[in-house]
């Protein structure tokens, strides 16, 4: 085993050393196996001799052919190079390279992209390390309804991923960090059946996965269809290990009055099953018109449970003290369901040779339900004293519509004009039933705090936009793009407190330019000057009240009193304003002869009316004293800037006798500062100092085996959330390996390991208020996920 690993590690070590001097690398398309060097040397007398007669061995195998190497840039890189605005294209080959089970795992290897959650599990996708909705996520150019996650979309259903670093008028300006557009599988003019059977193993749990993709043409007039069915199951078990140290000081003398340690130990389980179906029916009409019908169905079922035991050392013996330990064991169990159905119809009308009209309409509905039960007990050596149970049931229904039409016209002077209008709306109805009991076996009574806020919510969001853009060339060297977009959003809701309304509108100019240093576009410089924004989402505006479990307000034996800054209540904010950002991008790209790429990109954003979740003491209607409440708030201005370096190339492009290993890596450096919050760690939410990726893959010549390896690293991050709270996010180091054996053009087996060397992952915080310091830490193990997949093409 040792002797087989050393040759694979040697190119990686060399790539890391080269990355420190050349700045960065990124991905490349694996070449066809070849034995001849890229450039043939000057013919020698020996090479000029007439060809010798075939040997007996060659005569016995007349079908044997010489290896031929074809060089050049990939189709994905061609699209990237031709775009005026900075864009990265990830095609099917790149999506399948490591056998990833989630889109987050695919995207994490791109320059500047990070994911939330534990290592090896995907999570919220963030560009430039910016969390909290700064990255615009689209599916087929459209936003998905609230509650949808990219991790619910299996990679097998995706045709390509478009990553746009700066906003454009067509795709929208709600992209301060950038835009990720996921394009679903398209219908093509040939018959294709792909079946993939996979099994993943994590912490002794087996999770099956099935995918079937069918593509075929209809008749001889160019009609075609495609559909994909994907079924999967995930089962995960995690440890609960959290500690919170509270130190109380005399505000006059500074002497330590009390120090208590709260410890929670336990385990959580989560099991999810999902079924996803997508399709596309492509119809060709007379005159070159086309109609595409695209249904999208998703069904998820989940079961979760957790149990933990908490201890307080030393215990607070005064039962009337709100910080006294009310319970020492807690158990929760719950179930959830979500169903989504969407139907899009797109009509492409050819007006003439230079003009086209594209119209798209869509309707959808998403239903979500969740049921949870929580039981808290005081367990001692002598007896068990029942304390409290809470049952919480929530039902919500989102109904959405969308409309988009754009007119494209190619002018004789090389101007490409596009103008369009858009509209979309979402209406939500949410019903919540909360019951609590403080007597064992007694029927639950309604949670009293809902009397002020209501258990039914009706809300709606409507958005309308109009845009125009022009893209043109000046000679062979210059390309320009100018766009202008207006967008207005209105959110309304009603509950027991009365109607809530939030409206905003923005006008955003957008400018891009590219300069081609050589006529073949092998070297070019890009620049962008844009305005973008982030609007408050529906949950930020109408977020329902959530009371801290440590300091409840329904205990008949203890009046609702104060809570602490580390255990706040939660609520939405109907007075939010959108964030606005002025952005600058400057980039350099060099395309190499063997399909490689070197690039560097600098970005800058100046943000006004920054939205951040802040914990503030508030006067609330459900308590006689002020309580700490966390809600999104506009807190001021911020800036962020950084540089993204990437490269991809074949090793033998620089070393003549080297093995043709494809090397990829990137390095992204970030910095940000929030006005009004003390430094030096007053960064934007979740933004690390840097993120780095290193990868390599190689297709062996002698056997049909392809090997790949990648390293993703994000360092630990200190974040000054406010002047009172400092957060720490643990480092992430994810090593992935994959091997694929191709038995024939229609049968292949892939074995992959994600998070091969798992680390403990956790978060911590320090909250400081007058006379009190609370230090909290939550840690948990991460695990290696092994996947075995059979791929069939019929």
VOGU-3710 file (C-alpha; in Angstrom, 3 decimals, decimal comma):
1> xxxxxxxxxx> 0,000/0,000/0,000  2,836/2,375/0,790  4,601/1,851/-2,524  1,450/2,687/-4,520  0,733/5,914/-2,644  4,145/7,548/-3,012  3,966/8,239/-6,770  0,572/10,004/-6,306  1,802/12,135/-3,429  4,940/13,276/-5,231
11> xxxxxxxxxx> 3,108/15,445/-7,821  0,980/16,934/-5,042  4,001/17,949/-3,027  5,588/19,456/-6,119  2,340/21,292/-6,908  2,198/22,818/-3,444  5,759/24,088/-3,746  5,057/25,520/-7,190  1,843/27,127/-5,913  3,771/29,208/-3,375
21> xxxxxxxxxx> 5,846/30,727/-6,148  3,292/30,912/-8,969  0,408/32,037/-6,650  -2,348/29,520/-7,435  -3,848/26,856/-9,625  -7,290/25,653/-10,614  -8,964/22,891/-12,573  -8,253/21,465/-16,009  -9,848/18,950/-18,268  -8,126/15,568/-18,141
31> xxxxxxxxxx> -6,348/14,957/-21,432  -6,508/11,904/-23,570  -3,666/9,510/-22,735  -0,609/10,133/-24,862  2,922/8,870/-25,231  4,312/11,539/-27,531  5,431/14,936/-26,232  3,366/17,985/-27,162  6,008/19,383/-29,554  7,855/16,942/-31,725
41> xxxxxxxxxx> 11,622/17,595/-31,893  13,398/18,278/-35,169  13,410/15,005/-37,128  16,641/13,045/-36,791  18,040/10,752/-39,517  16,579/7,830/-37,634  13,087/9,339/-37,729  13,436/10,016/-41,496  13,978/6,411/-42,384  11,211/4,528/-44,183
51> xxxxxxxxxx> 8,844/2,743/-41,883  9,910/-0,789/-41,040  7,654/-3,727/-41,947  5,237/-4,629/-39,188  6,450/-7,203/-36,736  4,686/-10,502/-36,209  3,163/-9,072/-33,030  1,777/-6,077/-34,871  0,505/-8,268/-37,669  -1,349/-10,412/-35,121
61> xxxxxxxxxx> -3,121/-7,287/-33,811  -4,035/-5,234/-36,910  -6,486/-3,047/-34,891  -3,750/-1,556/-32,689  -3,466/2,210/-33,268  -0,915/4,780/-32,272  -1,846/7,158/-29,435  -2,838/10,621/-30,588  -2,912/13,634/-28,279  -5,306/16,484/-28,985
71> xxxxxxxxxx> -4,543/19,739/-27,215  -6,501/22,931/-26,699  -8,784/24,663/-24,269  -11,932/22,995/-23,004  -15,413/24,073/-23,997  -15,972/25,440/-20,491  -12,863/27,607/-20,743  -13,931/28,799/-24,199  -17,177/30,130/-22,726  -15,284/31,758/-19,898
81> xxxxxxxxxx> -12,827/33,410/-22,267  -15,573/34,717/-24,595  -17,569/36,361/-21,809  -17,119/40,101/-21,272  -18,063/39,854/-17,592  -15,904/37,656/-15,340  -17,370/34,158/-15,343  -16,348/30,612/-14,382  -18,031/27,593/-16,030  -18,116/24,153/-14,390
91> xxxxxxxxxx> -19,321/21,461/-16,796  -20,390/17,850/-16,374  -16,830/16,523/-16,405  -15,801/18,760/-13,530  -18,972/18,051/-11,563  -18,295/14,308/-11,780  -14,545/14,474/-11,169  -14,575/13,429/-7,484  -17,966/11,737/-7,236  -19,307/14,381/-4,835
101> xxxxxxxxxx> -22,731/13,788/-3,321  -23,653/17,477/-2,870  -23,249/20,647/-4,916  -21,542/22,323/-1,965  -18,723/19,782/-2,162  -18,252/20,585/-5,858  -18,257/24,352/-5,346  -15,909/24,401/-2,352  -12,917/23,798/-4,679  -13,515/27,002/-6,648
111> xxxxxxxxxx> -11,523/30,149/-5,873  -13,100/32,180/-3,102  -15,951/29,730/-2,373  -16,510/28,403/1,155  -19,247/26,255/2,694  -20,806/26,222/6,133  -21,334/23,205/8,337  -19,026/20,398/9,314  -16,194/19,246/7,026  -17,240/16,901/4,242
121> xxxxxxxxxx> -20,956/17,709/4,408  -21,512/20,642/2,098  -23,583/23,422/3,649  -24,456/27,030/2,817  -22,448/28,191/-0,218  -20,634/31,534/0,148  -18,573/33,477/-2,363  -15,706/35,640/-1,084  -16,316/34,035/2,317  -19,377/36,250/2,814
131> xxxxxxxxxx> -22,270/34,562/4,613  -25,781/35,802/5,275  -27,228/35,865/1,757  -24,578/37,880/-0,101  -24,333/35,154/-2,754  -27,205/34,970/-5,237  -28,234/31,346/-5,876  -30,235/30,636/-9,030  -31,570/27,459/-10,640  -32,057/27,858/-14,393
141> xxxxxxxxxx> -31,760/31,607/-13,873  -34,511/31,756/-11,223  -34,523/32,086/-7,466  -35,927/29,158/-5,532  -38,544/29,644/-2,752  -37,481/30,115/0,890  -36,455/26,847/2,496  -34,796/25,423/-0,621  -31,141/24,399/-0,296  -28,635/23,568/-3,021
151> xxxxxxxxxx> -27,700/20,440/-1,069  -31,165/19,088/-1,910  -30,256/19,125/-5,603  -28,161/16,060/-6,559  -25,173/16,651/-8,880  -26,507/14,111/-11,386  -29,347/16,490/-12,299  -27,031/19,382/-13,186  -25,764/20,198/-16,665  -23,369/22,982/-15,660
161> xxxxxxxxxx> -22,734/25,644/-13,028  -22,087/29,277/-13,936  -20,241/31,394/-11,379  -20,357/35,163/-12,017  -18,101/37,272/-9,844  -19,813/40,571/-10,656  -23,529/41,222/-11,294  -25,091/41,687/-14,724  -28,389/43,287/-15,649  -29,829/40,036/-17,002
171> xxxxxxxxxx> -29,094/37,845/-13,968  -29,862/40,525/-11,371  -27,975/42,797/-9,009  -28,847/41,016/-5,733  -25,323/39,604/-5,802  -22,918/41,621/-3,656  -20,535/38,642/-3,410  -21,479/37,096/-6,772  -23,954/34,788/-8,490  -24,077/30,994/-8,807
181> xxxxxxxxxx> -26,486/29,799/-11,489  -27,190/26,059/-11,574  -28,393/24,857/-14,982  -30,311/21,573/-14,968  -29,737/18,790/-17,507  -30,708/19,660/-21,061  -32,317/17,568/-23,787  -29,951/16,520/-26,579  -30,496/14,881/-29,948  -29,403/11,366/-29,068
191> xxxxxxxxxx> -30,519/8,427/-26,988  -28,872/8,088/-23,621  -29,634/6,083/-20,496  -27,489/6,647/-17,411  -28,030/4,618/-14,249  -25,984/5,189/-11,115  -26,201/3,073/-8,004  -24,229/4,296/-5,006  -23,766/3,478/-1,363  -22,144/5,821/1,143
201> xxxxxxxxxx> -20,726/4,854/4,519  -20,360/7,320/7,401  -19,793/6,286/11,015  -21,038/2,741/10,352  -24,235/3,993/8,726  -25,133/3,010/5,163  -26,933/5,487/2,914  -28,129/4,284/-0,524  -28,426/6,498/-3,603  -30,108/5,854/-6,964
211> xxxxxxxxxx> -30,103/8,020/-10,088  -31,559/7,446/-13,548  -31,185/9,903/-16,443  -32,996/9,302/-19,711  -32,493/11,315/-22,899  -33,950/10,661/-26,338  -35,178/12,383/-29,454  -38,798/12,434/-30,665  -39,265/11,851/-34,344  -37,033/13,461/-36,949
221> xxxxxxxxxx> -37,936/17,133/-36,557  -35,467/17,900/-33,770  -37,736/17,360/-30,747  -36,120/15,778/-27,697  -36,746/15,106/-24,037  -34,768/14,502/-20,885  -35,728/13,453/-17,374  -33,797/12,539/-14,261  -35,002/10,631/-11,215  -32,904/10,718/-8,071
231> xxxxxxxxxx> -33,598/8,987/-4,759  -31,308/9,113/-1,755  -31,174/8,550/1,960  -28,904/10,153/4,553  -28,388/9,049/8,124  -26,068/10,948/10,429  -25,171/10,688/14,091  -23,308/13,531/15,810  -22,027/14,128/19,311  -23,231/17,001/21,496
241> xxxxxxxxxx> -20,393/18,521/23,514  -20,762/22,116/24,654  -19,415/24,110/27,586  -20,352/27,552/28,888  -18,411/29,317/31,657  -20,172/32,277/33,307  -18,159/34,685/35,462  -20,016/37,356/37,454  -18,062/40,333/38,833  -18,829/43,147/41,251
251> xxxxxxxxxx> -19,252/46,208/39,009  -17,790/48,493/41,673  -14,749/46,538/42,878  -14,199/44,127/39,987  -14,048/41,186/42,404  -15,239/37,786/41,161  -18,590/37,028/42,819  -19,580/33,790/41,081  -18,229/31,346/38,507  -20,328/28,516/37,086
261> xxxxxxxxxx> -19,646/25,979/34,359  -22,566/24,614/32,335  -21,812/21,380/30,417  -24,010/19,587/27,883  -23,115/16,079/26,675  -25,224/13,895/24,433  -25,940/12,754/20,914  -28,123/13,816/17,968  -29,448/11,738/15,079  -30,812/12,830/11,734
271> xxxxxxxxxx> -32,232/10,697/8,936  -33,509/12,133/5,665  -35,015/10,623/2,538  -35,518/12,555/-0,670  -36,901/12,028/-4,146  -36,089/14,526/-6,906  -37,348/14,549/-10,477  -36,492/17,024/-13,214  -37,284/16,990/-16,900  -37,147/18,984/-20,104
281> xxxxxxxxxx> -39,261/18,615/-23,242  -37,730/20,488/-26,182  -40,040/21,154/-29,151  -38,984/22,776/-32,416  -41,571/24,879/-34,241  -41,695/26,354/-37,701  -39,421/29,302/-38,371  -36,766/28,247/-35,894  -38,923/28,803/-32,765  -38,590/26,462/-29,794
291> xxxxxxxxxx> -40,634/25,673/-26,707  -39,115/24,082/-23,603  -41,269/22,632/-20,820  -39,390/21,998/-17,567  -41,036/20,344/-14,544  -39,203/20,090/-11,215  -40,479/17,912/-8,346  -38,930/17,394/-4,922  -40,095/15,464/-1,855  -38,174/15,249/1,433
301> xxxxxxxxxx> -38,894/13,389/4,654  -36,866/13,737/7,806  -36,689/12,269/11,301  -34,470/13,751/14,010  -33,825/13,223/17,691  -31,395/14,374/20,327  -30,777/13,805/23,980  -28,284/15,398/26,340  -27,438/15,716/30,002  -26,369/19,029/31,476
311> xxxxxxxxxx> -24,607/19,807/34,699  -23,896/23,080/36,505  -20,726/23,283/38,566  -21,113/24,494/41,253  -24,914/24,400/41,181  -26,967/27,529/41,913  -29,204/26,475/44,794  -31,638/29,414/44,734  -34,633/28,132/42,765  -35,832/31,691/42,156
321> xxxxxxxxxx> -32,597/32,655/40,422  -33,291/32,608/36,644  -29,834/31,083/36,076  -30,467/28,144/38,379  -30,477/24,794/36,590  -34,151/23,962/35,999  -33,500/20,614/34,344  -30,507/18,335/33,837  -31,755/16,110/31,023  -33,544/17,041/27,842
331> xxxxxxxxxx> -34,687/15,006/24,868  -36,202/16,130/21,609  -37,603/14,285/18,651  -39,212/15,580/15,534  -40,210/14,989/11,974  -40,369/17,206/8,928  -41,774/17,074/5,428  -41,325/19,303/2,427  -42,690/19,022/-1,076  -41,987/21,310/-3,994
341> xxxxxxxxxx> -43,417/21,336/-7,499  -42,450/23,859/-10,171  -43,287/24,129/-13,854  -41,476/26,472/-16,231  -42,366/27,050/-19,874  -39,907/28,873/-22,107  -40,655/30,106/-25,621  -37,866/31,293/-27,895  -39,203/33,290/-30,834  -37,002/34,056/-33,826
351> xxxxxxxxxx> -38,180/37,420/-35,124  -35,572/37,661/-37,878  -31,931/36,806/-38,456  -30,819/39,400/-35,894  -33,617/39,520/-33,324  -34,944/36,980/-30,840  -37,609/37,114/-28,148  -37,377/34,812/-25,136  -40,334/34,482/-22,782  -40,474/32,343/-19,660
361> xxxxxxxxxx> -43,317/31,793/-17,212  -43,308/29,634/-14,118  -45,575/28,559/-11,276  -44,720/26,605/-8,157  -45,819/25,498/-4,742  -43,825/24,394/-1,743  -45,354/22,926/1,419  -43,427/22,377/4,617  -44,453/20,852/7,921  -42,575/20,075/11,103
371> xxxxxxxxxx> -43,504/18,478/14,394  -41,293/18,522/17,455  -41,565/17,293/21,027  -39,240/18,384/23,815  -39,163/16,953/27,334  -37,079/18,346/30,197  -36,567/16,500/33,496  -34,711/16,863/36,765  -33,060/13,493/37,392  -31,362/12,819/40,723
381> xxxxxxxxxx> -30,166/9,692/42,507  -33,378/9,593/44,497  -36,045/10,315/41,909  -37,019/11,939/38,655  -38,934/15,198/38,914  -40,909/16,047/35,810  -40,424/19,635/34,709  -41,772/20,619/31,284  -42,814/19,394/27,847  -43,413/21,436/24,716
391> xxxxxxxxxx> -45,019/20,326/21,463  -44,570/22,594/18,472  -46,274/21,955/15,128  -45,799/24,261/12,137  -47,382/24,143/8,695  -46,500/26,510/5,879  -47,419/26,805/2,225  -45,620/28,945/-0,344  -47,246/29,652/-3,713  -45,042/31,348/-6,292
401> xxxxxxxxxx> -45,196/32,692/-9,843  -42,633/34,217/-12,174  -42,554/35,958/-15,528  -39,554/36,935/-17,624  -39,289/38,229/-21,162  -36,266/39,619/-22,967  -35,586/40,877/-26,462  -32,145/40,390/-28,049  -31,026/42,253/-31,160  -27,687/41,966/-32,961
411> xxxxxxxxxx> -26,830/45,237/-34,729  -24,651/45,662/-37,814  -22,052/47,653/-35,860  -21,313/44,671/-33,604  -23,585/45,820/-30,776  -25,665/43,143/-29,036  -28,657/44,774/-27,328  -30,783/43,013/-24,695  -33,781/44,454/-22,826  -36,208/42,698/-20,533
421> xxxxxxxxxx> -38,786/42,852/-17,769  -39,251/40,445/-14,875  -41,801/39,773/-12,205  -42,134/37,225/-9,442  -44,211/36,742/-6,343  -44,432/34,430/-3,353  -47,337/34,126/-0,959  -46,915/32,277/2,329  -49,478/30,997/4,788  -48,067/29,674/8,041
431> xxxxxxxxxx> -49,873/28,081/10,964  -48,240/27,236/14,265  -49,618/25,313/17,244  -47,586/25,335/20,451  -48,609/23,430/23,592  -46,803/23,273/26,943  -47,325/21,317/30,136  -45,689/21,520/33,554  -47,461/18,501/35,042  -46,660/14,966/33,977
441> xxxxxxxxxx> -49,482/13,425/31,998  -51,504/16,657/31,859  -52,958/18,034/28,646  -50,907/20,811/27,135  -52,014/24,440/27,189  -51,262/27,034/24,540  -47,877/28,717/24,802  -48,728/32,077/26,360  -46,188/34,145/24,430  -48,037/33,423/21,174
451> xxxxxxxxxx> -50,989/35,455/22,439  -49,041/38,613/21,603  -47,684/37,456/18,258  -50,234/35,013/16,903  -49,841/31,495/15,626  -50,988/32,267/12,059  -48,995/34,373/9,619  -49,851/35,436/6,087  -47,064/37,065/4,114  -46,276/37,909/0,516
461> xxxxxxxxxx> -43,322/39,183/-1,473  -43,560/40,770/-4,922  -40,648/41,788/-7,099  -40,600/43,592/-10,431  -37,568/44,537/-12,508  -36,679/46,105/-15,841  -33,257/46,136/-17,447  -31,340/46,959/-20,591  -27,799/46,065/-21,601  -25,470/46,497/-24,530
471> xxxxxxxxxx> -22,437/44,354/-25,315  -20,102/45,348/-28,126  -16,551/45,061/-29,459  -14,199/47,820/-30,503  -11,754/46,293/-32,945  -10,277/42,923/-32,063  -8,809/43,963/-28,729  -11,631/45,552/-26,729  -14,992/44,259/-25,510  -17,455/46,319/-23,483
481> xxxxxxxxxx> -20,669/45,775/-21,554  -23,008/48,447/-20,156  -26,209/47,657/-18,287  -28,852/49,402/-16,196  -31,336/47,601/-13,956  -34,227/48,825/-11,818  -35,751/46,520/-9,248  -38,480/47,003/-6,661  -39,466/44,624/-3,852  -42,432/44,767/-1,479
491> xxxxxxxxxx> -43,003/42,437/1,493  -46,256/42,383/3,459  -47,474/40,243/6,351  -50,234/40,067/8,934  -50,470/38,522/12,397  -52,021/39,369/15,770  -49,840/42,486/16,021  -51,310/43,907/12,827  -50,061/44,419/9,276  -46,382/44,787/8,431
501> xxxxxxxxxx> -45,054/46,270/5,190  -41,528/46,684/3,846  -40,757/48,234/0,444  -37,536/49,071/-1,358  -36,352/49,885/-4,865  -32,905/50,293/-6,350  -31,357/51,467/-9,610  -28,057/49,782/-10,423  -25,650/50,692/-13,247  -23,273/47,919/-14,364
511> xxxxxxxxxx> -20,107/48,267/-16,466  -17,705/45,551/-17,669  -14,747/45,608/-20,054  -12,198/43,129/-21,384  -8,926/43,878/-23,193  -7,402/41,087/-25,288  -3,638/41,382/-25,190  -3,236/39,038/-28,170  -5,583/38,386/-31,085  -6,279/34,780/-30,036
521> xxxxxxxxxx> -7,477/35,909/-26,597  -4,855/33,806/-24,830  -4,131/36,767/-22,558  -6,702/39,288/-21,453  -7,472/41,820/-18,747  -10,936/42,326/-17,255  -12,429/45,206/-15,279  -15,877/45,882/-13,776  -17,573/48,776/-11,992  -20,972/47,831/-10,560
531> xxxxxxxxxx> -23,681/48,592/-8,036  -25,375/45,681/-6,283  -27,588/45,158/-3,274  -28,985/42,632/-0,827  -32,658/42,843/0,064  -34,045/41,539/3,372  -35,472/38,070/2,924  -38,927/37,066/4,055  -37,771/35,392/7,282  -35,691/38,445/8,247
541> xxxxxxxxxx> -38,797/40,624/8,043  -41,471/38,358/9,561  -39,330/35,949/11,632  -41,518/34,430/14,358  -40,768/34,799/18,041  -38,598/32,098/19,602  -38,104/32,147/23,378  -34,833/30,965/24,936  -35,119/27,425/26,350  -32,893/28,337/29,299
551> xxxxxxxxxx> -35,070/31,285/30,288  -38,658/30,390/29,336  -41,659/32,644/29,911  -44,383/30,043/30,452  -43,367/28,657/33,864  -46,279/29,256/36,281  -43,926/28,849/39,250  -41,386/31,416/38,043  -42,332/34,738/36,431  -40,738/35,662/33,130
561> xxxxxxxxxx> -37,511/37,373/34,118  -34,272/38,414/32,468  -32,200/36,258/30,128  -28,487/36,459/29,368  -26,713/37,639/26,236  -25,632/34,084/25,352  -29,274/32,841/25,489  -31,329/35,473/23,653  -34,852/35,361/22,277  -35,238/35,608/18,464
571> xxxxxxxxxx> -37,477/37,785/16,327  -37,725/39,332/12,844  -37,449/43,010/11,947  -40,007/44,632/9,590  -38,019/47,906/9,388  -35,002/46,564/7,519  -33,565/48,502/4,598  -31,647/46,860/1,734  -27,868/46,873/1,705  -26,208/48,701/-1,177
581> xxxxxxxxxx> -22,698/47,992/-2,463  -20,329/49,674/-4,913  -17,983/47,120/-6,453  -14,770/47,082/-8,475  -13,196/44,022/-10,169  -9,852/43,860/-11,989  -8,614/40,541/-13,380  -5,925/38,973/-15,539  -6,223/35,663/-17,422  -3,702/33,658/-19,413
591> xxxxxxxxxx> -4,799/30,521/-21,281  -2,051/27,941/-21,751  -1,367/25,829/-24,830  -2,379/22,509/-23,226  -5,689/23,691/-21,861  -4,383/25,280/-18,664  -5,166/28,659/-17,160  -3,469/31,221/-14,912  -5,567/34,048/-13,501  -5,612/36,705/-10,795
601> xxxxxxxxxx> -8,667/38,719/-9,776  -8,924/41,655/-7,358  -12,275/42,766/-5,919  -13,517/45,582/-3,691  -16,978/46,240/-2,188  -18,176/49,245/-0,185  -21,429/48,342/1,606  -23,945/50,725/3,163  -26,814/49,885/5,571  -25,150/46,590/6,503
611> xxxxxxxxxx> -27,581/43,992/7,914  -26,326/41,862/10,792  -27,957/39,792/13,516  -27,429/41,801/16,699  -28,314/41,002/20,312  -29,798/44,009/22,110  -31,677/44,531/25,391  -35,271/45,338/24,436  -38,525/46,126/26,167  -40,776/43,220/25,120
621> xxxxxxxxxx> -44,530/42,717/25,583  -44,173/39,179/26,961  -41,981/39,990/29,991  -42,086/42,628/32,789  -38,345/43,300/32,369  -36,065/43,903/29,416  -34,722/40,813/27,668  -31,926/40,165/25,184  -33,368/39,739/21,675  -31,422/38,828/18,537
631> xxxxxxxxxx> -32,850/40,142/15,285  -31,434/41,408/11,973  -30,658/45,122/12,070  -29,092/47,779/9,814  -25,944/48,664/11,765  -23,937/50,906/9,386  -21,328/50,562/6,657  -18,568/48,094/5,802  -15,912/47,372/3,206  -14,288/44,211/1,938
641> xxxxxxxxxx> -11,567/43,493/-0,583  -9,361/40,614/-1,625  -7,533/38,780/-4,362  -8,373/35,414/-5,966  -5,568/33,496/-7,647  -6,053/30,318/-9,621  -4,154/28,150/-12,038  -4,528/24,837/-13,777  -2,029/23,162/-16,021  -0,472/19,861/-16,904
651> xxxxxxxxxx> 2,801/19,117/-15,210  4,562/18,271/-18,464  3,791/21,757/-19,755  6,652/23,002/-17,566  8,714/19,815/-17,095  9,272/17,991/-20,392  9,801/14,503/-18,949  7,163/14,773/-16,214  4,091/12,570/-15,913  1,086/14,381/-17,507
661> xxxxxxxxxx> -0,670/14,975/-14,211  -3,355/17,666/-14,209  -2,687/20,113/-11,390  -5,223/22,578/-10,001  -5,156/24,957/-7,088  -6,287/28,366/-5,979  -5,613/30,796/-3,188  -8,039/33,535/-2,131  -7,179/36,255/0,398  -9,906/38,316/2,097
671> xxxxxxxxxx> -10,126/41,370/4,316  -13,135/43,262/5,621  -13,985/45,897/8,233  -17,354/46,901/9,697  -17,708/50,504/10,798  -18,802/51,043/14,381  -17,458/47,699/15,674  -14,089/47,598/17,383  -11,229/45,888/15,542  -9,103/44,089/14,662
681> xxxxxxxxxx> -11,637/41,288/13,980  -14,583/43,458/12,908  -15,146/41,390/9,767  -18,180/40,516/7,702  -20,095/37,470/8,903  -18,291/34,132/8,359  -15,466/35,640/6,271  -12,107/33,877/6,845  -8,678/35,377/6,192  -8,118/33,077/3,227
691> xxxxxxxxxx> -9,101/29,805/1,633  -6,887/27,467/-0,426  -7,400/24,439/-2,680  -4,918/22,014/-4,165  -5,804/19,130/-6,461  -4,455/16,680/-9,008  -5,813/13,926/-11,199  -4,178/11,454/-13,572  -5,434/8,838/-15,989  -3,083/5,878/-16,082
701> xxxxxxxxxx> -1,867/4,750/-19,495  -1,534/1,039/-18,893  -4,883/0,404/-17,171  -8,298/2,118/-17,403  -7,893/3,787/-13,996  -8,304/7,483/-13,173  -7,063/8,809/-9,826  -7,820/12,128/-8,201  -7,023/13,931/-4,960  -7,824/17,363/-3,539
711> xxxxxxxxxx> -7,139/19,374/-0,408  -9,449/22,160/0,765  -8,347/24,346/3,669  -9,972/27,249/5,497  -8,201/28,589/8,627  -9,884/29,361/11,924  -11,581/32,740/12,054  -12,088/35,294/14,819  -15,114/37,513/14,244  -16,178/40,497/16,338
721> xxxxxxxxxx> -19,930/40,068/15,985  -20,579/43,204/18,044  -18,699/45,216/20,636  -19,907/42,674/23,225  -19,531/39,356/21,362  -16,431/37,757/19,815  -16,979/34,541/17,835  -14,465/31,909/16,760  -15,035/29,515/13,868  -12,810/26,434/13,724
731> xxxxxxxxxx> -10,542/25,613/10,797  -11,647/23,221/8,061  -9,278/20,851/6,304  -10,915/18,430/3,894  -8,931/15,819/1,952  -10,795/13,998/-0,820  -9,623/11,011/-2,871  -11,284/9,240/-5,766  -10,547/6,342/-8,112  -12,564/5,263/-11,133
741> xxxxxxxxxx> -12,080/2,016/-13,048  -13,619/2,054/-16,526  -14,475/-1,496/-17,537  -15,935/-0,379/-20,874  -17,452/2,759/-22,392  -20,717/1,856/-20,670  -19,611/0,448/-17,293  -17,477/2,132/-14,630  -17,008/1,855/-10,870  -15,963/4,792/-8,709
751> xxxxxxxxxx> -14,681/4,714/-5,124  -14,400/8,035/-3,304  -13,437/9,186/0,181  -14,486/12,624/1,416  -12,855/14,154/4,499  -10,264/11,388/4,590  -8,468/12,756/7,682  -11,361/14,021/9,825  -10,832/16,751/12,404  -12,839/17,899/15,388
761> xxxxxxxxxx> -14,850/20,924/14,345  -16,363/23,533/16,627  -17,334/27,111/17,321  -16,837/29,361/20,321  -17,766/32,794/21,602  -17,004/35,295/24,348  -19,872/37,578/25,408  -19,064/40,522/27,648  -21,634/42,682/29,447  -21,227/44,882/32,558
771> xxxxxxxxxx> -20,289/42,594/35,424  -20,496/39,390/33,372  -18,324/37,354/30,982  -19,714/34,220/29,290  -17,292/31,954/27,425  -18,947/29,247/25,303  -17,589/26,419/23,166  -19,299/23,715/21,128  -17,290/20,937/19,483  -18,005/17,742/17,601
781> xxxxxxxxxx> -16,235/15,142/15,547  -16,335/15,009/11,783  -16,188/11,745/9,866  -14,928/10,246/6,629  -17,609/9,509/4,053  -16,817/6,545/1,779  -18,795/6,146/-1,422  -18,929/3,254/-3,907  -20,789/3,970/-7,141  -21,642/1,871/-10,185
791> xxxx> -22,148/3,924/-13,373  -23,946/2,416/-16,350  -24,618/3,935/-19,765  -27,066/2,021/-21,919
//
